[in-house]
C-alpha cells in the first residue's frame, strides 16, 4: 500500500482515538467522581483541563509543525496523548487525573494541528476528496460509538478502561507514522509567537479558574475577583501583543471579515450551549434518575445518531447552498431543542428529553460540516491553517467557559432550590450544607441513607425537584446562547466573503463531535 494511504490510516486512527475519548469521558464522569471521591469542581476540571490546554496550545502547535516538520510534531502529539491516557488510567487522585487530562489536551492539540495538514500534503485532486470523505466518516463513527462504548467499558470493566483503551491505538499509530508517513515542513517558517501563547494561556486559565471557584465559594470571594481581574488583564495584553507581532498567533485583522467573525460566534455558541450542557445532562441521568453509564450512553445515542445523519446530509448540501442557511438555522434548532428539554419536574423521566435530543442533535449536525469549511473559506490557502486553528480554539473556549459558567449557576441554583424546598422541614433544613455537598459529589444516595427513615421520602422529593428545576434553568440559559449565536451567524456570514464559494477546502477545521470536549 502506498505511503499516502498509510498516512490516511494513522490520521483516521488518531482522530478516532481523540473523538472517541470525548464522549466516553462525559458518560463516565459520575463514576469517576465516585471512584476518586472528587468534588463537583474537580469534575468540571476533568473536562476543562483538556479543553483549555487544547485551546491554548493548538495555534502554537501549528506554527511548530510548519517550522520543524508535521510528521515530527504528529509523532510528538501521539506520544504525549498516549502517555497522558496511561496516566489518566492509573490516576489515584482527582488532581492527578486533572493534570493527566491536561497532558492529553496538549497531545490532542498537536494532533489536531497536524492531522489534516498531513492529509492535504499527501493527497491531490479527486483522491483528496476521497481522503477527507473517509476522515469524515471516521469522525461520525467515533461520535456514534462513543456513548455506548463508554457505557460498556465503564459499566462492564472500569472507568479506567476508557483511557487505557487508547494505548494500543496510540502505539500502533506511532509505529505506522515512523514507518510510512513522509515528513514535510514550510520553508522559512516564522518563529512561534511565544508572547501570544503565554498571555492567551494565562488569560484563559484565570478566567475558567475564577468561574469554577465562584460556583464553589461565591462571586464576592477575593480569589474569584483577583482571578477574573487577571483574566481581563492577560487577555487585554494578548490583544495588544497580537496587534504588534510580526507573525501573530492570531491575526486580529481576520475579524474585519464578517463571515469569519460569524463563524467564530457560531463555533463558540455551538460548543458553549449543547456540548457544554451534556455534562449536566449526564449528571441528571446518572445522579438524579439513577441510570448506569451504559444506560446513559444508550440514551445519548438518540442525539448522536441524529447528529450523524444530519451531518452527512449537511456535508452534501453545503456545496449547493449558502452555508449561512445551514449554520444559522442549525443553531436555531439547537436552541429550540434545548428549550424542548425544559419543563422538567421532580417526577419527570428521561423520555421528557427525547424530543429535545432529536431536534438539538439535528441542529448540531447541520452546523458542524459547513462551519468547518467556512473557517478556512474566507482566507487564502496560505492562511487556512491559522483560520482553522482559531475556529477550533473558539470551540474549546466555548465549551470550557460554558461548563464553568453553568457550574456556577448549577451550584447556586441547587443550593437555593433545596433551601426553599426544605424550609418547611426543620430537621432536614439543618442538614442542608452536607446534603448539598453530597449531591454535588454524586453521593445523593448516601445523603438520603444518612437521615432517619421517616425523612427520606421528603428528602428524595426535594432532591428530584431541585435537580430538575436547576437543570431547567441551565437549559434555558444555554438555549439563549445558541439562539444568539444563530442570530450572529445569519447576520454576519455572507457568501461573498468566501475566497472560493461552495468549494471544498483543502484543510478544513476538525469537526467537533457531539459533546465535544476535545
C-alpha positions in Angstrom: 0.0 0.0 0.0 1.3 3.5 -0.9 2.5 5.8 1.8 -0.3 8.3 1.3 -2.9 5.6 2.3 -0.9 4.7 5.4 -1.0 8.4 6.2 -4.8 8.3 5.9 -4.8 5.3 8.2 -2.8 6.9 11.0 -4.7 10.2 10.8 -8.0 8.5 11.0 -6.8 6.3 13.9 -5.6 9.4 15.8 -8.9 11.2 15.1 -10.9 8.2 16.1 -9.0 8.0 19.4 -9.4 11.7 20.1 -13.1 11.9 19.4 -14.0 8.6 21.0 -12.3 9.7 24.1 -14.6 12.8 24.3 -17.9 11.1 24.6 -16.5 8.2 26.6 -15.2 10.6 29.3 -18.5 12.5 29.5 -20.5 9.4 30.2 -18.0 8.1 32.7 -17.7 11.3 34.8 -20.2 10.4 37.6 -18.4 7.1 38.0 -15.0 8.8 38.1 -16.4 11.3 40.6 -17.5 8.5 42.9 -14.3 6.4 42.3 -11.9 9.2 43.2 -14.1 10.9 45.8 -13.9 14.0 43.6 -15.7 17.3 44.3 -18.0 19.0 41.8 -15.3 21.4 40.8 -13.0 18.5 40.2 -15.5 17.1 37.7 -15.6 20.4 35.8 -11.8 20.5 35.7 -11.6 17.0 34.3 -13.3 18.4 31.2 -12.0 21.9 31.2 -8.3 20.9 31.7 -8.5 19.1 28.4 -10.4 21.9 26.6 -8.1 24.7 28.0 -4.8 23.1 27.0 -6.2 22.2 23.6 -7.3 25.8 23.1 -4.1 27.3 24.4 -1.6 25.0 22.5 -3.4 24.5 19.2 -2.2 27.6 17.3 1.4 27.3 18.6 1.5 23.6 17.7 0.6 24.5 14.1 3.5 27.0 13.9 5.9 24.5 15.4 4.7 21.9 12.8 5.3 24.3 9.9 8.8 25.1 11.3 10.1 21.7 12.5 8.1 19.2 10.5 4.5 18.0 10.5 5.3 14.3 10.9 7.7 15.1 13.8 5.0 17.1 15.6 2.4 14.5 14.9 4.7 11.9 16.4 5.2 14.0 19.5 1.4 14.5 19.7 0.8 10.7 19.6 3.4 10.1 22.3 2.1 12.8 24.6 -1.6 11.9 24.2 -0.9 8.2 24.7 1.2 8.8 27.8 -1.5 11.2 29.1 -4.1 8.4 28.6 -1.9 6.0 30.5 -1.6 8.4 33.4 -5.3 9.1 33.4 -6.0 5.4 33.5 -3.8 4.9 36.6 -4.7 8.2 38.4 -5.1 7.8 42.1 -6.5 11.3 42.9 -8.5 14.0 41.2 -5.5 16.3 40.9 -3.5 13.5 39.1 -6.4 12.9 36.7 -6.8 16.6 36.0 -3.1 17.1 35.3 -3.1 13.9 33.1 -6.1 15.3 31.2 -4.0 18.5 30.6 -1.3 16.3 29.1 -3.9 14.7 26.9 -5.0 18.1 25.8 -1.5 19.1 24.8 -1.2 15.9 22.8 -4.6 16.4 21.3 -3.8 20.0 20.3 -0.7 18.8 18.4 -2.7 16.1 16.7 -5.5 18.4 15.7 -3.0 21.0 14.3 -1.2 18.4 12.1 -3.7 15.7 11.1 -5.4 17.4 8.3 -2.2 19.1 7.1 -0.7 15.6 6.7 -3.7 14.6 4.5 -3.5 17.8 2.5 0.1 17.3 1.7 -0.4 13.6 0.8 -3.4 13.8 -1.5 -4.3 15.8 -4.5 -7.3 16.2 -6.8 -10.1 13.6 -6.5 -8.1 11.5 -4.1 -8.0 14.4 -1.6 -11.8 14.4 -1.7 -11.8 10.6 -1.0 -9.4 11.0 1.8 -11.4 13.8 3.5 -14.6 11.8 3.0 -13.1 8.8 4.8 -11.8 11.0 7.6 -15.3 12.5 7.9 -16.9 9.0 8.1 -14.5 8.0 10.8 -15.4 11.1 12.9 -19.1 10.1 12.5 -18.5 6.6 13.6 -16.4 7.8 16.6 -19.3 10.1 17.6 -21.9 7.4 17.3 -19.9 4.7 19.2 -18.6 6.9 22.0 -21.6 7.0 24.3 -22.3 3.3 24.1 -18.7 2.1 24.1 -18.1 4.4 27.1 -21.0 2.9 28.9 -20.0 -0.6 28.1 -16.4 -0.1 29.3 -17.4 1.9 32.4 -20.2 -0.4 33.5 -18.6 -3.7 32.5 -14.9 -3.1 33.3 -14.0 0.2 35.0 -13.8 3.9 34.2 -10.0 3.5 33.9 -10.6 1.4 30.8 -11.9 4.4 28.9 -8.4 5.9 29.0 -6.4 2.7 28.7 -8.2 1.7 25.5 -6.2 4.4 23.8 -2.8 2.7 24.5 -2.9 0.0 21.7 -4.3 2.5 19.2 -1.7 5.1 20.1 1.2 2.6 19.9 0.1 1.2 16.5 -0.4 4.7 15.1 3.0 5.7 16.3 4.7 2.7 14.7 3.0 3.4 11.3 3.8 7.1 11.5 7.5 6.4 11.9 7.4 3.7 9.2 5.2 5.0 6.4 4.4 8.7 6.8 6.5 11.3 4.9 7.9 14.4 6.5 7.0 18.0 5.4 7.6 21.5 6.6 7.2 25.0 5.4 10.5 26.7 4.1 11.4 29.7 6.1 8.5 29.3 8.5 8.0 32.0 11.1 9.0 31.6 14.7 6.2 30.7 17.1 4.5 33.7 18.9 5.5 32.7 22.4 4.3 36.0 24.0 0.9 35.4 22.5 0.9 31.8 23.7 1.8 32.8 27.3 -0.7 35.6 27.6 -3.6 33.7 26.0 -3.0 30.6 28.2 -2.7 32.8 31.4 -5.9 34.7 30.5 -8.0 31.5 29.8 -6.8 29.7 32.9 -7.5 32.7 35.1 -11.0 33.1 33.6 -12.0 29.4 34.0 -10.5 29.1 37.4 -12.4 32.2 38.6 -15.7 30.9 37.2 -15.3 27.5 38.8 -14.2 28.9 42.1 -17.2 31.3 42.1 -19.5 28.3 41.9 -17.6 26.6 44.7 -17.4 29.6 47.0 -19.1 32.9 45.9 -18.7 35.7 43.4 -17.5 38.1 46.1 -14.6 35.9 47.2 -11.3 37.7 47.0 -9.7 34.9 45.0 -12.5 34.9 42.5 -12.3 38.7 42.0 -8.5 38.5 41.6 -8.7 35.7 39.0 -11.3 37.4 36.9 -9.3 40.7 37.0 -6.2 38.8 36.0 -8.1 37.2 33.1 -9.1 40.6 31.8 -5.5 41.9 32.1 -3.9 38.9 30.4 -6.4 38.8 27.6 -6.1 42.5 27.1 -2.3 42.1 26.9 -2.8 39.3 24.4 -4.7 41.5 22.1 -2.0 44.2 22.4 0.7 41.7 21.7 -1.0 40.3 18.6 -1.5 43.7 17.1 2.2 44.4 17.2 3.6 40.9 16.4 5.2 40.4 13.0 3.9 36.9 12.9 1.0 36.8 15.3 -0.5 33.7 16.8 -3.9 35.1 15.9 -4.1 37.6 13.1 -6.8 40.0 14.5 -7.3 41.6 11.1 -9.4 38.5 10.3 -12.1 40.0 12.5 -12.6 42.5 9.7 -14.2 39.8 7.6 -17.8 39.5 8.8 -18.1 35.8 7.8 -15.0 34.9 9.8 -16.4 36.6 12.9 -19.8 35.0 12.3 -18.1 31.6 12.2 -16.3 32.2 15.5 -19.6 33.3 17.1 -21.2 30.1 15.8 -18.3 27.9 17.0 -18.4 29.5 20.5 -22.2 29.2 20.7 -22.3 25.6 19.4 -19.9 24.3 21.9 -20.9 26.6 24.7 -24.5 25.6 24.5 -25.4 22.0 23.7 -22.0 20.5 24.1 -21.3 22.1 27.5 -24.7 21.1 28.6 -24.0 17.4 28.0 -22.1 17.3 31.3 -25.1 18.4 33.3 -27.5 16.1 31.3 -25.2 13.2 32.1 -25.2 14.2 35.8 -29.0 14.4 35.7 -29.4 11.0 34.0 -27.0 9.2 36.4 -27.0 11.1 39.7 -30.7 12.0 39.8 -32.5 9.5 37.7 -30.1 6.7 38.6 -29.1 5.2 35.2 -25.8 3.4 34.8 -23.1 4.7 32.5 -24.3 2.2 29.8 -27.9 3.3 30.3 -26.9 6.9 29.9 -24.8 6.2 26.8 -27.7 4.4 25.1 -30.0 7.3 25.8 -27.5 9.8 24.4 -27.3 7.7 21.3 -30.7 9.2 20.4 -28.9 12.6 20.0 -25.6 11.4 18.5 -27.4 9.2 16.0 -29.5 12.1 14.7 -26.4 14.3 14.6 -24.6 11.8 12.4 -27.4 11.6 9.9 -27.9 15.3 9.8 -24.1 15.9 9.4 -24.0 13.6 6.4 -26.8 15.5 4.7 -25.4 18.9 5.6 -22.0 18.0 4.2 -23.6 17.3 0.8 -25.9 20.4 1.0 -23.0 22.7 1.9 -21.7 22.5 -1.7 -25.1 23.5 -3.2 -26.4 26.2 -0.9 -25.1 29.2 1.1 -23.6 28.0 4.4 -25.4 30.7 6.4 -28.7 28.8 5.7 -27.2 25.7 7.4 -25.3 27.3 10.3 -27.9 29.8 11.4 -30.9 27.6 11.2 -28.9 24.7 12.7 -28.2 26.8 15.8 -31.9 27.8 15.9 -32.7 24.1 16.0 -30.1 23.6 18.8 -31.7 26.4 20.8 -35.2 25.1 20.2 -34.1 21.6 21.1 -32.7 22.8 24.4 -35.9 24.7 25.1 -37.9 21.5 24.4 -36.0 19.8 27.2 -37.2 22.3 29.7 -40.3 21.8 31.8 -38.7 19.2 34.0 -40.1 18.5 37.4 -39.5 16.1 40.3 -41.3 13.2 38.7 -40.1 13.6 35.1 -38.5 10.6 33.3 -35.8 10.7 30.7 -38.4 10.4 27.9 -39.2 14.1 28.5 -35.8 14.8 26.9 -36.3 12.8 23.7 -37.9 15.5 21.5 -35.2 17.9 22.5 -32.4 15.4 21.9 -33.7 14.8 18.3 -34.1 18.5 17.4 -30.9 19.6 19.0 -29.0 16.7 17.5 -30.3 17.6 14.0 -29.2 21.2 14.6 -25.7 20.3 15.7 -25.3 18.0 12.7 -26.4 20.9 10.4 -23.8 23.3 11.9 -20.5 21.4 12.0 -19.7 20.5 8.4 -20.4 23.9 6.9 -18.8 25.6 9.9 -15.6 23.7 9.2 -15.4 24.9 5.6 -16.4 28.5 6.5 -13.5 28.8 8.9 -11.0 28.5 6.0 -13.1 29.6 3.1 -12.7 33.3 3.9 -8.9 33.3 3.6 -6.3 32.3 1.1 -4.8 28.8 1.3 -1.6 30.2 2.9 -3.7 31.4 5.9 -6.0 28.5 6.2 -4.1 26.8 9.0 -4.4 29.8 11.3 -8.1 30.3 10.4 -8.9 26.7 11.0 -6.9 26.7 14.3 -8.6 29.9 15.6 -12.1 28.4 14.8 -11.2 25.2 16.8 -9.7 27.3 19.6 -13.0 29.2 19.9 -14.9 25.9 20.1 -12.8 24.8 23.0 -13.0 28.2 24.7 -16.8 27.9 24.3 -17.0 24.5 26.0 -14.6 25.5 28.8 -16.3 28.7 29.7 -19.8 27.1 29.2 -19.1 24.3 31.6 -17.5 26.6 34.2 -20.3 29.2 33.9 -23.1 26.6 34.1 -21.3 25.0 37.1 -21.6 28.3 38.9 -25.3 28.6 38.1 -25.8 24.9 38.9 -24.2 25.2 42.4 -26.0 28.4 43.4 -29.4 27.4 42.0 -29.3 23.9 43.5 -28.5 25.4 46.9 -31.3 28.0 46.6 -33.9 25.5 45.5 -33.0 23.0 48.2 -33.2 25.8 50.8 -36.7 26.7 49.6 -37.9 23.1 49.4 -36.6 22.1 52.8 -37.6 25.3 54.6 -40.8 23.6 55.9 -38.9 20.6 57.3 -36.5 22.0 60.0 -35.0 18.6 60.7 -33.8 18.4 57.1 -33.1 22.0 56.7 -30.4 21.8 59.4 -28.6 19.2 57.2 -28.7 21.3 54.1 -25.0 22.1 53.8 -24.0 18.4 54.0 -26.8 17.4 51.7 -25.7 19.9 49.0 -22.1 18.8 49.3 -23.2 15.1 48.9 -25.3 15.9 45.8 -22.5 17.8 44.1 -20.1 14.9 44.8 -22.6 12.4 43.3 -23.5 11.0 46.7 -27.2 11.7 46.8 -27.9 8.1 47.8 -25.5 8.5 50.7 -27.2 11.7 51.8 -30.6 10.0 51.7 -29.4 7.0 53.7 -27.9 9.2 56.4 -31.3 10.6 57.5 -34.0 8.9 59.6 -36.3 6.7 57.5 -39.4 9.0 58.0 -37.5 11.9 56.5 -36.2 10.0 53.4 -39.3 10.5 51.4 -39.4 14.3 51.7 -35.6 14.5 51.1 -35.9 12.4 47.9 -38.7 14.5 46.6 -36.7 17.7 47.4 -33.6 16.4 45.6 -35.5 15.4 42.5 -37.5 18.7 42.3 -34.4 20.9 43.0 -32.2 19.0 40.5 -34.9 19.2 37.8 -35.6 22.9 38.4 -31.8 23.7 38.3 -31.4 21.8 35.0 -34.3 23.7 33.6 -32.5 26.9 34.3 -29.3 25.7 32.7 -31.2 24.5 29.6 -32.9 27.9 29.2 -29.6 29.8 29.5 -27.8 27.5 27.0 -30.7 27.9 24.6 -30.4 31.7 24.7 -26.6 31.3 23.9 -27.5 29.1 20.9 -30.1 31.5 19.6 -27.8 34.5 20.0 -25.1 32.5 18.0 -27.8 31.8 15.4 -28.6 35.5 15.0 -24.9 36.4 14.7 -24.4 33.7 12.1 -27.4 34.8 10.0 -26.3 38.5 10.1 -22.6 38.1 9.6 -22.0 35.0 7.4 -22.1 36.1 3.7 -21.3 34.1 0.6 -19.4 37.0 -1.0 -16.7 36.8 1.8 -15.7 33.3 0.7 -12.5 33.2 -1.3 -13.9 30.3 -3.3 -17.6 29.9 -2.7 -19.0 26.5 -2.2 -15.8 24.7 -3.0 -14.3 22.0 -0.7 -11.3 23.5 1.2 -8.0 21.6 1.5 -7.6 21.8 5.2 -11.0 22.2 7.0 -11.1 22.7 10.7 -11.7 19.4 12.6 -15.4 18.8 13.0 -16.4 18.6 16.7 -18.3 15.6 17.9 -21.5 15.6 20.0 -20.4 16.6 23.4 -17.2 17.9 22.0 -14.6 18.4 24.8 -11.7 17.5 22.8 
